[in-house]
Amino acid sequence: MKKLWTPLVVGLLFVSCLGYKELPVEYDYSYKGNFKKYRTFDIMKPAGITDTTMVNEVIEKSIVARMKFLGYRQASNKPHLIIGFKMFNDSLKFNGYIQPDIEEWVRNQKEDLNYDPQKYNLKTGTLLIQFYDRRQNRSIWQGYATTMYGSIDFNNSRHLKNAVISILDKYRFWAEGFLEGGTQLAEEKDL
């Protein structure tokens, strides 16, 4: 009986890994970002004419789930972060920056660094997610994903979730006070 369980467990682990394929992701950030000082967020809603490349329920739910996992609270009244996204069906040339790893920069907090531009030629099917600091009225972080092997299928919820996970895996900041408040530790004890 024990011989049957081992191949079954190995097979299940292998199949579960097939559902997630990390996409190539780049990100840029502002040296003015207060990444350890944010607690709340909301999803940007386009005003006026609805731009269908900026509205998608699967992407919104995936962003909300990830931010809540990081301890952020969704708030419609004066959130610290406003998160927007845009889906690009066509290829595009995109300006990014060569910067130190964001976690390294946060440890050192040097604001006098230069923004060294870098041009990207992104293939079709690119997802861009931007974080805006509402109080500073500026973009403080953006991540973008595309595939090297083909475009992100914006009609496929699995592709969209995969793209959001790949991008937000690069934003690794817990909400201010989340870990100190014991919320995370209490949840881990229940596991």
Backbone as CSV, one residue per row, in Angstrom:
resi,resn,N_x,N_y,N_z,CA_x,CA_y,CA_z,C_x,C_y,C_z
1,MET,0.817,-1.194,0.000,0.000,0.000,0.000,0.860,1.256,0.000
2,LYS,1.969,1.247,0.766,2.856,2.395,0.852,3.467,2.710,-0.509
3,LYS,3.721,1.681,-1.327,4.312,1.877,-2.653,3.350,2.618,-3.579
4,LEU,2.058,2.485,-3.368,1.071,3.184,-4.199,0.981,4.668,-3.849
5,TRP,1.146,5.029,-2.591,1.000,6.425,-2.155,2.121,7.309,-2.669
6,THR,3.330,6.810,-2.696,4.466,7.630,-3.120,4.295,8.137,-4.550
7,PRO,4.024,7.283,-5.551,3.836,7.817,-6.905,2.613,8.726,-7.016
8,LEU,1.584,8.422,-6.240,0.372,9.245,-6.286,0.661,10.654,-5.758
9,VAL,1.366,10.744,-4.630,1.698,12.048,-4.046,2.635,12.819,-4.976
10,VAL,3.641,12.165,-5.516,4.569,12.820,-6.448,3.811,13.302,-7.681
11,GLY,2.906,12.502,-8.192,2.107,12.888,-9.355,1.225,14.088,-9.068
12,LEU,0.587,14.125,-7.899,-0.252,15.263,-7.526,0.558,16.539,-7.381
13,LEU,1.743,16.452,-6.780,2.602,17.627,-6.663,3.013,18.144,-8.034
14,PHE,3.341,17.252,-8.944,3.731,17.638,-10.290,2.586,18.332,-11.025
15,VAL,1.397,17.771,-10.939,0.233,18.345,-11.613,-0.100,19.715,-11.040
16,SER,0.042,19.899,-9.712,-0.265,21.198,-9.114,0.703,22.274,-9.588
17,CYS,1.931,21.908,-9.909,2.906,22.885,-10.406,2.633,23.302,-11.841
18,LEU,1.898,22.504,-12.581,1.617,22.828,-13.971,0.687,24.037,-14.112
19,GLY,-0.099,24.346,-13.104,-1.062,25.436,-13.180,-0.439,26.818,-13.068
20,TYR,0.795,26.926,-12.595,1.429,28.217,-12.391,2.741,28.264,-13.153
21,LYS,2.856,29.237,-14.021,4.094,29.445,-14.765,4.497,30.884,-14.548
22,GLU,5.608,31.093,-13.815,6.038,32.457,-13.544,6.441,33.135,-14.833
23,LEU,5.890,34.314,-15.030,6.169,35.086,-16.235,7.359,36.004,-16.003
24,PRO,8.063,36.363,-17.078,9.121,37.365,-16.930,8.494,38.691,-16.499
25,VAL,9.003,39.251,-15.429,8.450,40.481,-14.872,9.575,41.488,-14.666
26,GLU,9.284,42.715,-14.975,10.161,43.831,-14.654,9.356,44.772,-13.773
27,TYR,10.044,45.546,-12.957,9.355,46.543,-12.146,10.256,47.750,-11.957
28,ASP,9.644,48.890,-11.721,10.325,50.138,-11.425,9.664,50.734,-10.197
29,TYR,10.369,51.613,-9.524,9.802,52.231,-8.340,10.333,53.648,-8.183
30,SER,9.628,54.422,-7.374,10.028,55.791,-7.095,10.886,55.813,-5.841
31,TYR,11.929,56.621,-5.861,12.762,56.783,-4.678,12.045,57.612,-3.606
32,LYS,10.857,58.077,-3.900,10.037,58.825,-2.943,8.998,57.922,-2.268
33,GLY,8.939,56.649,-2.654,7.956,55.728,-2.078,8.234,55.438,-0.614
34,ASN,7.192,55.383,0.192,7.284,55.046,1.619,6.785,53.617,1.810
35,PHE,7.470,52.655,1.260,6.963,51.296,1.128,6.622,50.605,2.440
36,LYS,7.208,51.032,3.543,6.902,50.416,4.838,5.821,51.189,5.597
37,LYS,5.228,52.204,4.962,4.271,53.077,5.653,2.860,52.997,5.097
38,TYR,2.565,52.048,4.237,1.234,51.951,3.650,0.419,50.878,4.369
39,ARG,-0.865,51.164,4.596,-1.745,50.203,5.271,-3.002,49.894,4.481
40,THR,-3.451,50.831,3.649,-4.718,50.655,2.950,-4.538,50.824,1.442
41,PHE,-5.492,50.305,0.690,-5.442,50.386,-0.766,-6.861,50.365,-1.312
42,ASP,-6.975,50.737,-2.569,-8.207,50.543,-3.317,-7.836,50.391,-4.788
43,ILE,-8.755,49.833,-5.544,-8.559,49.643,-6.981,-9.052,50.891,-7.705
44,MET,-8.239,51.387,-8.622,-8.610,52.558,-9.408,-9.753,52.204,-10.349
45,LYS,-10.748,53.051,-10.372,-11.880,52.892,-11.288,-11.802,54.008,-12.319
46,PRO,-11.695,53.666,-13.609,-11.621,54.724,-14.619,-12.906,55.550,-14.633
47,ALA,-12.748,56.856,-14.691,-13.902,57.758,-14.699,-14.307,58.059,-16.140
48,GLY,-15.555,58.373,-16.321,-16.029,58.753,-17.648,-16.166,57.562,-18.562
49,ILE,-15.596,57.682,-19.744,-15.675,56.603,-20.733,-14.938,55.385,-20.193
50,THR,-15.589,54.256,-20.208,-14.993,53.036,-19.689,-13.972,52.478,-20.664
51,ASP,-12.731,52.406,-20.194,-11.647,51.807,-20.964,-11.608,50.327,-20.592
52,THR,-12.002,49.462,-21.508,-12.094,48.030,-21.200,-10.737,47.402,-20.917
53,THR,-9.645,48.083,-21.242,-8.323,47.537,-20.936,-7.910,47.854,-19.499
54,MET,-8.768,48.611,-18.780,-8.466,48.976,-17.395,-9.504,48.438,-16.413
55,VAL,-10.396,47.586,-16.901,-11.427,46.999,-16.058,-11.469,45.499,-16.334
56,ASN,-11.261,44.700,-15.284,-11.331,43.253,-15.429,-11.528,42.652,-14.037
57,GLU,-12.616,41.948,-13.852,-12.969,41.407,-12.544,-11.941,40.393,-12.034
58,VAL,-11.410,39.555,-12.909,-10.431,38.541,-12.492,-9.155,39.215,-11.987
59,ILE,-8.683,40.224,-12.717,-7.470,40.940,-12.303,-7.719,41.657,-10.977
60,GLU,-8.850,42.341,-10.867,-9.164,43.061,-9.628,-9.203,42.119,-8.437
61,LYS,-9.908,40.992,-8.567,-10.001,40.037,-7.455,-8.629,39.475,-7.088
62,SER,-7.789,39.226,-8.084,-6.444,38.696,-7.828,-5.584,39.726,-7.099
63,ILE,-5.695,40.997,-7.486,-4.942,42.057,-6.806,-5.430,42.194,-5.372
64,VAL,-6.740,42.237,-5.175,-7.311,42.378,-3.836,-6.859,41.219,-2.945
65,ALA,-6.903,40.005,-3.458,-6.497,38.839,-2.669,-5.031,38.941,-2.255
66,ARG,-4.183,39.342,-3.175,-2.750,39.449,-2.868,-2.483,40.546,-1.834
67,MET,-3.140,41.698,-2.002,-2.917,42.801,-1.069,-3.431,42.444,0.328
68,LYS,-4.544,41.763,0.416,-5.061,41.337,1.717,-4.129,40.312,2.357
69,PHE,-3.545,39.439,1.541,-2.569,38.478,2.042,-1.389,39.216,2.687
70,LEU,-0.993,40.353,2.093,0.121,41.152,2.617,-0.302,42.047,3.789
71,GLY,-1.564,41.936,4.205,-2.025,42.667,5.379,-2.650,44.017,5.098
72,TYR,-2.799,44.384,3.846,-3.404,45.668,3.500,-4.917,45.561,3.626
73,ARG,-5.529,46.644,4.028,-6.974,46.709,4.160,-7.517,47.529,2.993
74,GLN,-8.544,47.015,2.334,-9.160,47.748,1.230,-10.049,48.835,1.817
75,ALA,-9.847,50.063,1.353,-10.604,51.208,1.872,-10.972,52.126,0.718
76,SER,-12.230,52.454,0.616,-12.665,53.347,-0.467,-12.477,54.818,-0.095
77,ASN,-12.309,55.117,1.192,-12.134,56.491,1.644,-10.663,56.761,1.967
78,LYS,-10.019,57.569,1.151,-8.634,58.002,1.339,-7.639,56.851,1.561
79,PRO,-7.587,55.888,0.643,-6.603,54.805,0.798,-5.184,55.339,0.611
80,HIS,-4.230,54.697,1.241,-2.828,55.085,1.052,-2.384,54.810,-0.381
81,LEU,-2.745,53.641,-0.892,-2.362,53.239,-2.252,-3.593,53.110,-3.135
82,ILE,-3.476,53.586,-4.351,-4.499,53.354,-5.365,-3.829,52.502,-6.430
83,ILE,-4.427,51.357,-6.724,-3.804,50.406,-7.645,-4.589,50.396,-8.954
84,GLY,-3.871,50.654,-10.030,-4.465,50.629,-11.357,-3.759,49.604,-12.216
85,PHE,-4.413,49.190,-13.269,-3.795,48.248,-14.204,-4.279,48.553,-15.608
86,LYS,-3.525,48.045,-16.566,-3.897,48.196,-17.970,-3.400,46.975,-18.724
87,MET,-4.254,46.483,-19.601,-3.907,45.348,-20.454,-3.561,45.895,-21.844
88,PHE,-2.412,45.512,-22.349,-1.979,45.933,-23.679,-2.046,44.734,-24.608
89,ASN,-2.955,44.771,-25.568,-3.072,43.671,-26.522,-1.960,43.688,-27.561
90,ASP,-1.550,44.879,-27.990,-0.511,45.009,-29.008,0.858,45.099,-28.348
91,SER,1.900,44.951,-29.157,3.251,45.132,-28.640,3.464,46.620,-28.384
92,LEU,4.411,46.929,-27.502,4.668,48.328,-27.209,6.103,48.521,-26.773
93,LYS,6.568,49.739,-26.962,7.878,50.130,-26.453,7.616,50.837,-25.139
94,PHE,8.337,50.423,-24.124,8.051,50.899,-22.775,9.334,51.413,-22.150
95,ASN,9.259,52.538,-21.473,10.423,53.082,-20.778,10.399,52.643,-19.328
96,GLY,11.457,51.974,-18.918,11.628,51.566,-17.534,12.919,52.161,-17.011
97,TYR,13.401,51.651,-15.889,14.610,52.183,-15.276,15.477,51.058,-14.741
98,ILE,16.769,51.273,-14.798,17.729,50.361,-14.181,17.912,50.864,-12.753
99,GLN,17.523,50.034,-11.792,17.557,50.442,-10.387,18.053,49.297,-9.522
100,PRO,18.509,49.629,-8.311,18.837,48.549,-7.375,17.579,47.768,-7.030
101,ASP,17.745,46.536,-6.584,16.612,45.746,-6.111,15.876,46.567,-5.057
102,ILE,14.564,46.579,-5.123,13.762,47.451,-4.256,13.981,47.158,-2.777
103,GLU,14.140,45.896,-2.409,14.345,45.562,-1.002,15.694,46.085,-0.509
104,GLU,16.698,46.032,-1.368,18.014,46.585,-1.037,17.918,48.100,-0.867
105,TRP,17.195,48.750,-1.783,17.052,50.204,-1.705,16.321,50.613,-0.425
106,VAL,15.272,49.895,-0.044,14.517,50.234,1.158,15.409,50.139,2.396
107,ARG,16.302,49.166,2.423,17.225,49.043,3.569,18.157,50.250,3.650
108,ASN,18.609,50.766,2.492,19.579,51.859,2.462,18.943,53.243,2.364
109,GLN,17.741,53.340,1.762,16.974,54.583,1.620,17.781,55.750,1.049
110,LYS,18.441,55.537,-0.055,19.150,56.624,-0.738,18.215,57.249,-1.762
111,GLU,17.872,58.519,-1.552,16.980,59.208,-2.481,17.739,59.973,-3.551
112,ASP,19.050,60.056,-3.433,19.826,60.838,-4.390,20.284,60.009,-5.601
113,LEU,19.743,58.824,-5.755,20.103,57.981,-6.893,19.459,58.514,-8.175
114,ASN,20.094,58.242,-9.285,19.551,58.657,-10.579,18.626,57.585,-11.136
115,TYR,17.709,58.034,-11.956,16.853,57.118,-12.693,17.526,56.871,-14.038
116,ASP,18.118,55.699,-14.211,18.783,55.362,-15.475,17.767,54.693,-16.392
117,PRO,17.344,55.402,-17.460,16.306,54.850,-18.340,16.744,53.581,-19.054
118,GLN,15.771,52.730,-19.277,15.975,51.508,-20.038,14.739,51.306,-20.902
119,LYS,14.926,50.995,-22.162,13.801,50.791,-23.070,13.506,49.301,-23.179
120,TYR,12.207,48.982,-23.128,11.756,47.610,-23.279,10.880,47.526,-24.519
121,ASN,11.062,46.485,-25.297,10.152,46.167,-26.395,9.304,44.997,-25.919
122,LEU,8.113,45.311,-25.450,7.244,44.286,-24.881,6.378,43.674,-25.967
123,LYS,6.220,42.376,-25.883,5.428,41.655,-26.869,3.945,41.864,-26.606
124,THR,3.145,41.322,-27.471,1.692,41.441,-27.291,1.266,40.741,-26.013
125,GLY,0.173,41.192,-25.463,-0.357,40.572,-24.256,0.415,40.953,-23.019
126,THR,0.601,42.239,-22.766,1.330,42.717,-21.598,0.348,43.257,-20.562
127,LEU,0.587,42.935,-19.303,-0.201,43.471,-18.207,0.687,44.396,-17.387
128,LEU,0.195,45.612,-17.146,0.896,46.609,-16.343,0.068,46.878,-15.094
129,ILE,0.700,46.835,-13.918,0.042,47.174,-12.655,0.835,48.312,-12.028
130,GLN,0.131,49.391,-11.640,0.783,50.550,-11.037,0.197,50.838,-9.658
131,PHE,1.072,51.227,-8.745,0.676,51.646,-7.401,0.903,53.149,-7.306
132,TYR,-0.143,53.876,-6.902,-0.055,55.321,-6.728,-0.159,55.644,-5.245
133,ASP,0.708,56.509,-4.778,0.619,57.027,-3.422,-0.359,58.197,-3.478
134,ARG,-1.536,58.034,-2.877,-2.575,59.058,-2.960,-2.128,60.357,-2.302
135,ARG,-1.413,60.271,-1.192,-1.000,61.478,-0.468,0.059,62.259,-1.249
136,GLN,0.969,61.562,-1.904,2.010,62.229,-2.689,1.550,62.551,-4.115
137,ASN,0.439,61.954,-4.525,-0.085,62.145,-5.874,0.952,61.755,-6.937
138,ARG,1.537,60.562,-6.753,2.541,60.077,-7.700,2.553,58.552,-7.741
139,SER,2.996,58.051,-8.881,3.198,56.613,-9.031,4.461,56.244,-8.254
140,ILE,4.368,55.187,-7.428,5.538,54.809,-6.638,6.068,53.413,-6.989
141,TRP,5.281,52.629,-7.741,5.743,51.284,-8.129,4.931,50.836,-9.331
142,GLN,5.598,50.175,-10.278,4.886,49.568,-11.405,5.579,48.280,-11.787
143,GLY,4.775,47.279,-12.072,5.293,45.998,-12.521,4.594,45.618,-13.808
144,TYR,5.312,44.961,-14.700,4.730,44.591,-15.977,5.225,43.218,-16.379
145,ALA,4.298,42.445,-16.940,4.592,41.069,-17.332,4.118,40.823,-18.747
146,THR,4.897,40.056,-19.443,4.540,39.555,-20.761,5.193,38.180,-20.864
147,THR,4.829,37.411,-21.828,5.470,36.099,-21.955,6.467,36.126,-23.089
148,MET,7.475,35.328,-22.971,8.462,35.213,-24.036,7.976,34.227,-25.098
149,TYR,7.015,33.415,-24.728,6.595,32.328,-25.606,5.246,32.574,-26.261
150,GLY,4.668,33.710,-26.026,3.361,34.033,-26.578,2.695,35.064,-25.691
151,SER,1.594,35.581,-26.120,0.949,36.655,-25.365,0.115,36.114,-24.213
152,ILE,-0.181,37.004,-23.262,-1.110,36.674,-22.190,-2.496,36.708,-22.806
153,ASP,-3.232,35.662,-22.619,-4.596,35.595,-23.154,-5.518,36.277,-22.141
154,PHE,-5.965,37.490,-22.474,-6.786,38.260,-21.551,-8.194,37.690,-21.403
155,ASN,-8.547,36.710,-22.200,-9.846,36.042,-22.070,-9.751,34.762,-21.239
156,ASN,-8.558,34.437,-20.770,-8.327,33.221,-20.004,-8.035,33.610,-18.553
157,SER,-8.928,33.278,-17.635,-8.767,33.702,-16.244,-7.506,33.123,-15.610
158,ARG,-7.111,31.927,-16.000,-5.874,31.335,-15.464,-4.655,32.145,-15.887
159,HIS,-4.622,32.589,-17.154,-3.513,33.435,-17.626,-3.474,34.750,-16.845
160,LEU,-4.649,35.342,-16.615,-4.706,36.616,-15.907,-4.236,36.479,-14.462
161,LYS,-4.727,35.457,-13.769,-4.305,35.232,-12.380,-2.808,34.992,-12.311
162,ASN,-2.294,34.207,-13.242,-0.868,33.907,-13.307,-0.059,35.191,-13.498
163,ALA,-0.525,36.079,-14.381,0.178,37.336,-14.638,0.176,38.220,-13.389
164,VAL,-0.964,38.324,-12.709,-1.048,39.143,-11.498,-0.115,38.590,-10.420
165,ILE,-0.138,37.284,-10.216,0.731,36.665,-9.211,2.196,36.927,-9.551
166,SER,2.564,36.751,-10.810,3.953,36.965,-11.225,4.396,38.401,-10.953
167,ILE,3.527,39.360,-11.251,3.874,40.769,-11.044,3.939,41.097,-9.555
168,LEU,2.905,40.758,-8.820,2.850,41.159,-7.412,3.793,40.359,-6.524
169,ASP,4.362,39.277,-7.032,5.428,38.594,-6.295,6.653,39.497,-6.152
170,LYS,6.770,40.500,-7.000,7.897,41.441,-6.940,7.653,42.567,-5.941
171,TYR,6.405,42.733,-5.496,6.081,43.728,-4.468,5.965,42.971,-3.153
172,ARG,6.996,43.066,-2.326,7.101,42.204,-1.141,7.045,42.976,0.170
173,PHE,6.157,43.927,0.264,6.088,44.736,1.473,4.793,44.468,2.218
174,TRP,4.928,44.080,3.487,3.769,43.876,4.339,3.189,45.232,4.682
175,ALA,1.906,45.282,4.949,1.255,46.515,5.387,1.869,46.948,6.716
176,GLU,1.972,48.267,6.902,2.540,48.789,8.132,1.751,48.262,9.328
177,GLY,2.466,47.709,10.302,1.840,47.211,11.519,1.232,45.828,11.415
178,PHE,1.217,45.239,10.247,0.557,43.941,10.079,1.254,42.844,10.876
179,LEU,2.545,42.720,10.737,3.264,41.661,11.456,3.391,41.970,12.943
180,GLU,3.566,43.255,13.288,3.695,43.631,14.686,2.384,43.439,15.437
181,GLY,1.264,43.575,14.745,-0.043,43.468,15.379,-0.434,42.046,15.748
182,GLY,0.322,41.061,15.304,0.040,39.679,15.649,-0.953,38.996,14.733
183,THR,-1.534,39.732,13.776,-2.519,39.127,12.888,-1.910,37.963,12.125
184,GLN,-0.755,38.179,11.552,-0.090,37.130,10.777,0.268,35.953,11.680
185,LEU,0.814,36.256,12.859,1.245,35.188,13.746,0.069,34.355,14.229
186,ALA,-1.050,34.977,14.536,-2.233,34.241,14.972,-2.747,33.345,13.870
187,GLU,-2.741,33.835,12.627,-3.207,33.023,11.511,-2.289,31.823,11.277
188,GLU,-0.981,32.031,11.449,-0.033,30.934,11.248,-0.212,29.848,12.309
189,LYS,-0.565,30.221,13.535,-0.760,29.234,14.597,-1.958,28.335,14.296
190,ASP,-2.952,28.877,13.597,-4.143,28.087,13.260,-3.855,27.039,12.193
191,LEU,-2.776,27.186,11.439,-2.445,26.227,10.372,-1.971,24.948,10.904
